[in-house]
Amino acid sequence: MTLSDLLSSLPSYKTAQAGCAGAADVDITDITADSRHASPGSMFVATRGVSVDGHQFIAKAIENGATCVVAERIPEGGIEMLPSHLIYIIVENSVEALGALADKYFGSPSRKLTLVGVTGTNGKTTIATLLYEMHMAAGIPSGLISTVENRIAAEREAATHTTPDVVTIHRLLRRMVDAGCRFAAMEVSSHAAHQRRIAGLHFAGGIFTNLTRDHLDYHKTLQNYLLAKQSFFDSLGSDAFALTNADESHGAIMLQNTRAQKASYSLRGTGTFNGRIIEDRLGGMLIEIDRTEVETRLTGRFNASNMLAVYGAMRLLGHDKDTVLRLLSLAEPPAGRMQTMTKGGIAVVVDYAHTPDALANVLGTLAEAVRHTSGSIITVVGAGGDRDRGKRPLMAAEAVKASRMAVFTSDNPRHEEPAAIIDDMLEGVGDEFRHKVEVCVDRREAIRRAISLARPGDAVLIAGKGHEDYQIIGDVKSHFDDREEVAAALASL
């Protein structure tokens, strides 16, 4: 694509170097915001991040052969220090410019398929994955961008971020279009919304699940976290839908400024789309959606809400009720979300719950299940290092309150001492509950210990990592999969 074609996507810009006007027809062979990926023929866009300013790496991008640089200011040393062949473009906001440039470079892929974004503290992966799988089951080639994995029709690849960077998203969507996809679902994290990683995308709809304490190490306050989520809905166009959780206190806030068609879902009967749980049990539940009963393979009140969100989105996208309910009845839970393995009357559940609210939801579901078996709950839980310390005692309190025993252990300690993280957790445990806590820093041993404590009828929850197949200690990322460890522990019983 020629540079002049690319620049036509920008509302305003200026060329900072005299004599470059005639170079506007030069071919641009790639676009990147990472100076390490710059190469001859490429355009490097210097964006300002949270901890790193891309303007510091302009010289590196030039050294690697970048043909064009887009930035918000003239580099230190002035224009004179730049090579004469380089085309230097100045814009007011390089993050927004990157979105527009990526959209243009990749042929506006988000407008060539139906793209739905899902945001909220919990439920994003489940909703996005179900939307993908249900469209695929309906014969509609689809794509998925999620915490667990990215999918391009039947092709799978591991995900590195909940929401990738701007260029990666547009490139993924382009690949989806080229593969014949007509629909795509993606998780929109609060980080991505705040950092405008979704710039240049055209969404057909947005879904809000809930908002509870998470990522305060980044956002600092719950209000900032809320505003980051809300900004996604503020950016939706009038041709999109905005679907929110009417049972959640923050749901209405998401719709305050949006231009999109407003809709809601509720398990209390106050939404555009309504449902209720008839029977909930481990391994499935019977729910009613818009006055029709449907048997599902997912379990828990939070999943009933997730499925209602999926139902609402599918209906807003034009799918008929009977088809949507049939597809919901066939849906399986995503990897690491309430995945259950059993042996000898003991049920072991692996779940990604890593916030106080998510942990409380899962434990509430298990409490209902063990009530029918006269059993109890044993919980393995930790907290990630280099992350929000404030949620550690809150998670510990939820675990001990609902469990016969809680084993506190490691969960990606990163650069913190695991024992220090566990000490933070113990601050949430009152003296009356200390007898219910065991500390086992080694996560493998913690899982084995918890399962050894279980009796027939009990449920063992392994919380926090879910689908993850690694453990991060310091700068080392090693293979570790809770599901594999559970299988090994059960086999030794």
N, C-alpha and C positions, 0 to 999 in steps of 0.2 A: 504494500500500500504506500502511496506517495505521502510525503510529509504534509503537503497541502490538503490532501483528503483527510488526513488525521486531524489537522488543526481546525478543519471546518466544524468539528464537534465542540470546539471551545467557544463560549460566548465572547470572550475577550482575552487577548494576550498581546505581548509585544516581543519583537525580535531584538535582543539586546546587542547584537553585533552587526556593525555596518558591513555591507557587502554580502549579506547572507540571503537577501530577498530572492535572488535567483536560484538559490539552492532548495527552494520549497518543493521542487519536483523530485528530490532525491528519494529513493526507495527506503522504507523502514521495514526491516526484516523481523523485528521483535520489539516487545515493549516490556520493561521491567522496572521495579522499584528497588531491586537488590543489585548493588554495584558489582557483586561477584558474578552476576549473570549477564552483565553488559558485554557486548561483543560488536565487532564491526557491522554496521548497518542497524544497530539497535537504538532505541530511544530509552534513556534513563530518566525516570521521574523522581526527583528528590522530595520525599514526603517527611513531614515531621511526626515522629511517633512519640510514645509515652516516655521511653528511656533513650531513644536514639533518634537523632536528626539526620535524615538522609543527605542534607546539604553538606555534611562533614565527609561524605564519600563521593562527592562529584569528581574529585581528582582521580580516585580509584576507578570510577566508571569510564572516565576519559582514557586512563591508562589501559583499560581493557578493550578500548576501541569504540566506545559509544559514538554514534554519528550525531546524535541530538541529545541535549539535556533540557529538561523542563524543570523549572525551579521557581521559588517565590522571591528570590533576591539574587543580586549579582554576587558571585563568590568573592571571598577574601582575596585581595591582590588585584581585583578589577578585571574587566574584560580583556585587558592587554595580556594577561597571563594565560589566556586560553589559546589553544591551537587554532590557526586560521580556518581550518576546514570544519570546525565544530559549529553546529547551529545551536544557539542558546536562546531558549524561550522563557519568558517570565510571565507567570500567572499569579492571580491573587490568592488562590487556594489550590495547592498542588494535589491534595488528597482528592478533592472533588474533580480536579482536572484528570487525575489518573483514572477515576471511574468513567468519565466521559470518553477518554482516549481508549481505554480498554474495550468499552462497549463498541466504539467505532471500529477498532482494529479487528475484533473478533466477529464483526458483522451483526451486532445487536442480538446475540443468541437468546437473551431473556425475553425478547419480544417474539421469538419464533417458536416458543413453547409456553405452556402455562406454568408459571412459577409461583409457588406458595411458600411463604416463610413462617416459621414457628418460633416464638420467643416466650420466655418465662423461666422461672427458676427450675422447676421440675416438669417432666413430661415431654420435653422437646423431642427427644430421640424416639420415644414410643409413637408420638403422633406423626412425626415426619416419616418414620419407617412404615407405619401402617398405611399412610397415604400413598407411599411408593408401591407397597406390596399390593394394595387393593387396585390401583390403576393397572399394574402389571397383570393381576389376575383377571381384570376386565378386558385384557387384550390391548391395552394402551401402553406402548413402549415408554418407559419412564426413567428418571434419574433421581438420585438421592445424594445429598451432602449432609453428613451427620457426624456426631461425636464418634460413633463406632466405626463407620466406614463410608466410602463414597461408592456409588453404583452408577454405572452407565449401561442401562438396560440390564443384561444379565452379567456384565463384567463387574468385578469387585476389586476395590483397592483400599488399603488401609488409610485411615484419616489421621492427620497430624494435629489438627485443631478442630474445635467445634465448628467454627466458621473460618475458612481459609482467608488468605489475603485477596485483595481486589482482583489482581491479574489472574491468580489461580482459579477463582470462582468463574470469571468470564471464560477462561480457557476450558474449564470443566463443562460449562454449559455449552460451549461451542462443540466439544466432543459429543455431548449428548445429542445436540441437533444433528450432527453429522451421522450419528448412529441411528437416527430415525426417531428419537424420543420426542414425545409430544407433551409430556408433563414432567415437572421436577418439584421435589419438596426439599427444603433445606432448613436446618436449624440456624437461627439468628441469635447469637450470643450477645449479652450486654456489652462485652468488649468490642465485638464487631460493629454494633450499632454506634457506640461512642466513637470508635476510631474510623467510622465511615468505610468499613470494608465492604459495605453493600452499595457504595456509590456507583451510579451508572446502571443499576439493575432495575428492571421493570417487573413489579410483582402483581400477580393477578389477585392475590389475597394475603392477609396476615392473620395469624392465630396467636392469642395470648392465653397462657395456661394459668399461671399464678406468680406470686412474688413473695418470697421469704428470704431470710438472711442468707446471703452468699456473696462472695467476691468483694467483701468490704475492704480487703487488703488493697484492692484496685480502686474501687469507687469511693471509699472512705465513709460515705454515709448511705443509708437506705434511700434517702431522697435522690441522691445522684444516681443510684442504681435504678430507681423507678424512672427517672427522666431518660436514662439511656434506653430503657425498654420502650418508653412512650415515643421517643424520637423515630422509631421504626414505623409506628402507625401514623405519625405526623407526615412521614414521607410518602405514604401511599397515595396513589392517584384516585380520581373520582370514578375510574372504571374498575377499581379493585373492591374487594370486600374486606372488612375488618371484623373478625369474629373473636369475641372475648368471653371470659368465664364470669357469668353473672353471680356465681356463688363466692367469688373472691372479692375482697374489699377494694382491691386496686383495679378490678376489671373495668369499671366505668371510666376511670381516669385515662385508660388507653384510647378511649373513643372521643375524648374532649375536643381535640383539634383536627381529627382526621377528616379528610374529604371523601374517604371510601364509604361504601354502603355498610351500614352498621348492623350487626347481628350478635346474638349471644346464645350461650348454652347453659343449662342448669339442671342439677339433680334435685332442686327444690321446687321446680315448676314455675320459675320466673323468667325463663329465657325464650328466645325465638325457637330454640330446639330444646326439648325437655326429656328427661328420663328419670328412672328410679331403679334401685337395686331390689330385686325380688328375693334372690338367694345368692349368698356369697360363700365360697368354699375354696380351699387350696386347690389350684389346678383349673379353676373356671368359675363362672357365675351366670346366673340367669338375670337379665336386666330387661326393663321395658323402655323402649325409645319411641317417642311420639305414639304412645298407646299400642305398640306392637312388641310382643315378647321375643327376645332373641337369646339363645344360649351362646356363650362366648368361652374362649379358652384362656382369657386373661382374668385376673382376680384382683380384688381390692377396690375400695371406693375411689382411690386416685385413678385407677385404670378405667373405672366406669366413666369418670369425668373425661379422661383422655379419649375414650371411644366415642363419647358424645360430641367432643370437639371434631373428631374425624368425620362423624356422621354429618355434622353441620357443614363442614367444609365441602364434603362431597356433594351435599344437596345444593349448596351455593354455586358449585361448579357445574350444576345441571344434571347430575346423576339421579335416577329415579329411586324412590324410597326402598322398594323391594330388593333391587340390585344391591344397594348399599348395605342393607341389613344382612343379606345373604353373604356378602363378602366379609362383613364384620364377624359373622359366626365362624368363618374359616381362619381368621387371623391368628397368628402365633405371636407371643411376646418377643420383643427384640432380644438380642444377646445380652446377657448380664442383667436383665430386668426380670426379677422374680423367677429366675430359672431354678427349677426344683429337681433334686435327686433324692431318692428314697432307698432305704434298706432297713429291714427288721422293724418296720413301724416308725422309723425315724425319718423325718423330712428335713432336708438341708436346702436352704434357699440362698442363692447368690444374687445380690442386688447392688446396684450402683449407688444406692442412697448415701449421700455424703454431705447432706445438710440436716440441721435439726428437724425441719419440717418433713423432709423426705423420709428420714429415719422413723419419725413418729407415725407416718402414714403406713409404712411397711410393717412396723411392729403392731399397729392396730389391726391390720389385715391378718397377721399371724395369730394375734390374740383371739380373733373370731374362730380361726381354724382349729386351734388347740382346745378351745372350749368344747368342741364336739368330740375330742379324743381324750378329754380329761388330762391333757398334757400341759407342758409349760414351755417357755421360750428360753433359749440360750443364745446370747448375741456375741459375735466377734466384731469389734469396731475399733477403728483408729482415726487419726486425722492427719491430713497432709501437712508436710513441712513447708515453710516459706509462704504460707497462706494465712488467711484470716484466723488469728488466734482466738478471737472472741467466740467463735462457734464451738470450740473444743469442749468447754464445760457444759454447754447446752446439749451437745450430742451425747455426752456421757450421761447427763441427767435423764435423757429420754431412754437410753439403753437400760440403765439400772431400774428405772421405774417400771418398765414393761417386762423385764426378764427375771427368771429364777437365778441365772448367773450371767455376768457380763465379763468377757475376756477382752481387756484393753491391749492393743497391739500396734504394730507399725502399719502405716499406709503412705507410701512414698514420702519418707522423711526429708528427702532432698538434703539441704545443708544444715538441718537442725538435728540435734541429738534426739533419737527416738524416745529416750527416757524423759527428756524435758517436755516433749509433746504430751506424753502420757501424764506427767505431773500437772500440766494445764487441764487435762481432761478430769483428773481426780478432784480438781477444785469444784467441779459440778456435782460431786457425790457427797451427800450429807453423811454424818456419822451413822445414821440408822441404816444406810445402804452399803456401807463399806464391806460388810461381810459377804455381799453379793458380787464382789469384784475380784478378779484375778488379773495379774499383770504378766503378760508373756510377750516380750519385745519381738521375738522371732515370729513372723506371721505364719509360717508353715506349722510351727509348734502350737501356735494359738488355735489354728483350725483343728488340728488333731486333738488338742485338749478339749475344745468345746464339744466335738463329736463324741469323745469318750465319756463326757458327762451326761450325754443324752440318754433318755429312756424311751421305750416304745410309746408313741403318742406325742412325743416332744417335737418341736420345730427348732432347728438351729439356723440362725441368720448370720450369714457372712456378708457384712455390709461394707460399702465404700469404694470397691474397685470394679465390681461388675464385669464388664466385657474386657477390661484392661488385661493385657497379658505380659505386664512388666512391673518391675519394682524399681523406683529411683532412689538410690542412696548416694548422697554426694553428687558427683557428676556422672556416676555410673548407672546406666539403665540396663537391668538384667531381666531375663525372662522369668516371669512369675505369673501364674494364672490361678485364681481362686478356684475355678471350676476343676482344673486338673488336680489341685491339692485336695479338694473335697472327694473326688472320685477315688484318689489313692487312700484317703483316710477311711472311706466307707469300705473299700476292698479289704482293708486290714481288720475289719470288725469280725 
